[in-house]
C-alpha cells in the first residue's frame, strides 16, 4: 500500500487522506527520493502532451508554419478555454489551413467557470475548440499537414502521426512500447501506460539534453522555453501549472495530468519528478507538487508566498466558515537533496 501523501483535517481530526507515489530522479536517472511503488503503472494523461508535440517540432513544423512559442505552449497545455486560449488555437489552425471543425477532441464546456457561464448566457453549446486539449489536437493536425497525411482519422492509434508519436514516447520515457497498454485519453487521443519512474525519467530527459543530436536538443529546449515564457497558455487563470511557472518558470516547469498525475522538470539541475495520487483526485497532486517546489530550496519563502495555499489551505463550508484544512503529510520530502 502506498503511503499517505496528503491529509484532510476537520477541527484537527484526520477525516480523510490521499495515498500516492512520488519519484524524483537526477540527471543520470538515479532515484534520489521516492515514496511508494515507483514501478506502479499508470497513464501520464495530459502530462504526456510535452512528448506528443515533439515530432511536430523536430521535423520542422515550427519553421514551416511559423509557430510562435505561445502557440507551442498551448499545444502542451490543458487550457481553460479563456478567450486568449481560443485565439491562439485558432491561430494555429489558420496557419495550417484548417479550422475548428477539424478538431475531434470532443465538445467541452470551458474549464473557466466564467467562460462556461458566458456560453450558457448566450444559449451557445460548447465546441471542440473549448476542450482543454484543443491545443494538443491543433498540434496533431499540424503534424498531419506537415507530413501530408489524412486529417480525418488522426486519432486512430494506427494513423501515421500516432505511430510516430509512439516512437517519441518510447524514447523519452525509456520504456518499451511492447509493454505499454494503449487506451483513449479524455480527448480521445491515444495514451499509453507507463511506470511512475519512467514518467519522472521523461521529464528529466526534457531538460538533460547535452548528449542529444542538434534537432532533438532544440526541440526539447523549445518546449521548455515555451512553457516557461507563456505559462498562461499551459493552463490559465487560477490554475496551479500557470501560477507555479509564473513564479518558477526560469528554473522549474510542470504539467498536470488527469487522475492525479503531476510531472516537473528542474531545468538547471536536469532532474525529473512524477507525482501520482492513487485515488485520482486533482487537488492533492498540487499540494505535493508545491511541497516539492518548496523543498528544493531553489526559491525563497518570500518568492513562493503566492503559492503557499497550494501546499496547505483552509477548507470552507457554504457559509464560508473554516471547517478544516488540507495539507501535505508532515515530513514529506525530508531528506530531499537537489544537486
Protein Blocks (a to p, Z undefined) as FASTA:
>chain_A
ZZdfbdcdeehiafbdcddddddddfkopafbdehjfkbccdekjmlmmmmmmmmmmnop
mmmnopafklmmmmmpccehiaklmmmmmmmmmmnopafklpcnbpaddfblklmmmmmm
nopacdfklpmklmmmmmmmmmmmmnopafklmmpmkbmklmmmmmmmmmmnopafklpc
cdddfkopacddddfklmmmmmmmmmmmmlpcfklmmmmmmmmmmmmmmmmlmnoghifk
lmmmmmmmmmoccdddeehiacdddfklopacddddfklpaklmmmmmmmmmmmnomacf
klmmmmmmmmpccdddfkopafbdcdddehihihiacZZ
